[in-house]
Amino acid sequence: MGQEHAESQPNRALSLLATCGIIAPISFTVTVIILSSMWLGYNHVTDTLSKLGRVGAPNAITMNIAGFALRGILIFAFAFGLHRGISEGRDFKIGLVLMTIYGAADVLAALFPSDSSNLASFTNRMHDLFSFIAWIAMIFA
């Protein structure tokens, strides 16, 4: 009985980490829908997602924490779970590294919110850089 319990612990952990990969896009989408519906000036067609978290935006901190940072943390956890559960082949490892970069860059983009009032600011440049890295890594992962 003790050995059976010990073997199920890794499976539970991997299941939880896999669930992070499912929750990440859902929680992000729900956050975007809620916050954009609260901002009458936001337009999904013409505005970037970063606008919801930019400096001076209503509910910016919520978008940066519950949107971008949470998604990055969940993707990072998902990538760790994939590494622990599958981890086979060179192509898989490249995808895993790209997914890890995506998660980390998403968190970093949240720490440096977009600043449309000063496009040359350090914060805005870092946001643009980390957002670009996140999107490129996500596409190729």
TORKOL-4160 file (C-alpha; in steps of 0.2 Angstrom, whole numbers, padded with zeros to 4 digits, m for minus):
141
<pt num="1" X="0000" Y="0000" Z="0000"/>
<pt num="2" X="0014" Y="0012" Z="0004"/>
<pt num="3" X="0023" Y="0009" Z="m0012"/>
<pt num="4" X="0006" Y="0012" Z="m0022"/>
<pt num="5" X="0004" Y="0028" Z="m0013"/>
<pt num="6" X="0022" Y="0034" Z="m0017"/>
<pt num="7" X="0020" Y="0030" Z="m0036"/>
<pt num="8" X="0004" Y="0040" Z="m0037"/>
<pt num="9" X="0012" Y="0056" Z="m0030"/>
<pt num="10" X="0022" Y="0059" Z="m0046"/>
<pt num="11" X="0006" Y="0056" Z="m0057"/>
<pt num="12" X="m0004" Y="0068" Z="m0047"/>
<pt num="13" X="0010" Y="0081" Z="m0048"/>
<pt num="14" X="0011" Y="0078" Z="m0067"/>
<pt num="15" X="m0008" Y="0079" Z="m0068"/>
<pt num="16" X="m0008" Y="0096" Z="m0059"/>
<pt num="17" X="0006" Y="0103" Z="m0070"/>
<pt num="18" X="m0003" Y="0097" Z="m0086"/>
<pt num="19" X="m0019" Y="0106" Z="m0079"/>
<pt num="20" X="m0009" Y="0122" Z="m0079"/>
<pt num="21" X="m0007" Y="0121" Z="m0098"/>
<pt num="22" X="m0026" Y="0119" Z="m0099"/>
<pt num="23" X="m0029" Y="0133" Z="m0087"/>
<pt num="24" X="m0017" Y="0146" Z="m0094"/>
<pt num="25" X="m0026" Y="0151" Z="m0110"/>
<pt num="26" X="m0043" Y="0149" Z="m0101"/>
<pt num="27" X="m0039" Y="0161" Z="m0087"/>
<pt num="28" X="m0030" Y="0173" Z="m0098"/>
<pt num="29" X="m0045" Y="0174" Z="m0110"/>
<pt num="30" X="m0058" Y="0176" Z="m0095"/>
<pt num="31" X="m0047" Y="0190" Z="m0088"/>
<pt num="32" X="m0046" Y="0199" Z="m0105"/>
<pt num="33" X="m0065" Y="0197" Z="m0108"/>
<pt num="34" X="m0069" Y="0204" Z="m0090"/>
<pt num="35" X="m0057" Y="0218" Z="m0090"/>
<pt num="36" X="m0060" Y="0224" Z="m0108"/>
<pt num="37" X="m0079" Y="0224" Z="m0105"/>
<pt num="38" X="m0076" Y="0235" Z="m0090"/>
<pt num="39" X="m0067" Y="0248" Z="m0101"/>
<pt num="40" X="m0078" Y="0256" Z="m0113"/>
<pt num="41" X="m0063" Y="0263" Z="m0123"/>
<pt num="42" X="m0056" Y="0247" Z="m0127"/>
<pt num="43" X="m0058" Y="0239" Z="m0144"/>
<pt num="44" X="m0052" Y="0221" Z="m0147"/>
<pt num="45" X="m0050" Y="0225" Z="m0166"/>
<pt num="46" X="m0039" Y="0240" Z="m0165"/>
<pt num="47" X="m0031" Y="0239" Z="m0147"/>
<pt num="48" X="m0017" Y="0227" Z="m0142"/>
<pt num="49" X="m0019" Y="0216" Z="m0126"/>
<pt num="50" X="m0005" Y="0226" Z="m0118"/>
<pt num="51" X="m0016" Y="0241" Z="m0118"/>
<pt num="52" X="m0026" Y="0233" Z="m0104"/>
<pt num="53" X="m0011" Y="0232" Z="m0093"/>
<pt num="54" X="m0002" Y="0248" Z="m0099"/>
<pt num="55" X="0003" Y="0262" Z="m0087"/>
<pt num="56" X="m0013" Y="0272" Z="m0082"/>
<pt num="57" X="m0026" Y="0259" Z="m0089"/>
<pt num="58" X="m0040" Y="0256" Z="m0078"/>
<pt num="59" X="m0037" Y="0239" Z="m0069"/>
<pt num="60" X="m0019" Y="0238" Z="m0076"/>
<pt num="61" X="m0012" Y="0229" Z="m0061"/>
<pt num="62" X="m0026" Y="0216" Z="m0062"/>
<pt num="63" X="m0022" Y="0213" Z="m0081"/>
<pt num="64" X="m0003" Y="0212" Z="m0077"/>
<pt num="65" X="m0005" Y="0200" Z="m0063"/>
<pt num="66" X="m0021" Y="0189" Z="m0067"/>
<pt num="67" X="m0018" Y="0190" Z="m0086"/>
<pt num="68" X="0000" Y="0191" Z="m0091"/>
<pt num="69" X="0010" Y="0185" Z="m0075"/>
<pt num="70" X="m0002" Y="0171" Z="m0071"/>
<pt num="71" X="m0002" Y="0165" Z="m0089"/>
<pt num="72" X="0017" Y="0165" Z="m0089"/>
<pt num="73" X="0018" Y="0155" Z="m0072"/>
<pt num="74" X="0006" Y="0142" Z="m0078"/>
<pt num="75" X="0015" Y="0140" Z="m0094"/>
<pt num="76" X="0031" Y="0138" Z="m0085"/>
<pt num="77" X="0024" Y="0125" Z="m0074"/>
<pt num="78" X="0016" Y="0116" Z="m0089"/>
<pt num="79" X="0033" Y="0116" Z="m0097"/>
<pt num="80" X="0041" Y="0109" Z="m0081"/>
<pt num="81" X="0028" Y="0095" Z="m0081"/>
<pt num="82" X="0031" Y="0091" Z="m0099"/>
<pt num="83" X="0050" Y="0090" Z="m0095"/>
<pt num="84" X="0046" Y="0078" Z="m0080"/>
<pt num="85" X="0034" Y="0067" Z="m0089"/>
<pt num="86" X="0040" Y="0066" Z="m0107"/>
<pt num="87" X="0057" Y="0073" Z="m0111"/>
<pt num="88" X="0061" Y="0063" Z="m0126"/>
<pt num="89" X="0070" Y="0068" Z="m0142"/>
<pt num="90" X="0079" Y="0084" Z="m0148"/>
<pt num="91" X="0063" Y="0092" Z="m0156"/>
<pt num="92" X="0054" Y="0090" Z="m0140"/>
<pt num="93" X="0068" Y="0098" Z="m0130"/>
<pt num="94" X="0068" Y="0113" Z="m0142"/>
<pt num="95" X="0050" Y="0115" Z="m0140"/>
<pt num="96" X="0051" Y="0114" Z="m0121"/>
<pt num="97" X="0065" Y="0127" Z="m0120"/>
<pt num="98" X="0054" Y="0138" Z="m0131"/>
<pt num="99" X="0039" Y="0136" Z="m0120"/>
<pt num="100" X="0049" Y="0139" Z="m0105"/>
<pt num="101" X="0056" Y="0155" Z="m0113"/>
<pt num="102" X="0038" Y="0160" Z="m0117"/>
<pt num="103" X="0032" Y="0158" Z="m0099"/>
<pt num="104" X="0047" Y="0168" Z="m0092"/>
<pt num="105" X="0045" Y="0182" Z="m0105"/>
<pt num="106" X="0026" Y="0183" Z="m0101"/>
<pt num="107" X="0030" Y="0186" Z="m0083"/>
<pt num="108" X="0044" Y="0199" Z="m0087"/>
<pt num="109" X="0032" Y="0208" Z="m0099"/>
<pt num="110" X="0020" Y="0210" Z="m0085"/>
<pt num="111" X="0033" Y="0217" Z="m0073"/>
<pt num="112" X="0037" Y="0230" Z="m0086"/>
<pt num="113" X="0019" Y="0237" Z="m0092"/>
<pt num="114" X="0017" Y="0246" Z="m0108"/>
<pt num="115" X="0019" Y="0265" Z="m0107"/>
<pt num="116" X="0010" Y="0274" Z="m0122"/>
<pt num="117" X="0014" Y="0291" Z="m0114"/>
<pt num="118" X="0033" Y="0288" Z="m0116"/>
<pt num="119" X="0037" Y="0275" Z="m0129"/>
<pt num="120" X="0056" Y="0278" Z="m0126"/>
<pt num="121" X="0055" Y="0274" Z="m0108"/>
<pt num="122" X="0065" Y="0259" Z="m0101"/>
<pt num="123" X="0049" Y="0251" Z="m0095"/>
<pt num="124" X="0040" Y="0252" Z="m0112"/>
<pt num="125" X="0056" Y="0246" Z="m0121"/>
<pt num="126" X="0057" Y="0231" Z="m0109"/>
<pt num="127" X="0039" Y="0227" Z="m0111"/>
<pt num="128" X="0040" Y="0227" Z="m0130"/>
<pt num="129" X="0056" Y="0216" Z="m0129"/>
<pt num="130" X="0049" Y="0203" Z="m0118"/>
<pt num="131" X="0032" Y="0203" Z="m0127"/>
<pt num="132" X="0041" Y="0200" Z="m0143"/>
<pt num="133" X="0051" Y="0186" Z="m0136"/>
<pt num="134" X="0036" Y="0178" Z="m0128"/>
<pt num="135" X="0026" Y="0179" Z="m0144"/>
<pt num="136" X="0040" Y="0172" Z="m0155"/>
<pt num="137" X="0044" Y="0158" Z="m0142"/>
<pt num="138" X="0025" Y="0153" Z="m0141"/>
<pt num="139" X="0024" Y="0153" Z="m0160"/>
<pt num="140" X="0039" Y="0141" Z="m0163"/>
<pt num="141" X="0036" Y="0131" Z="m0147"/>
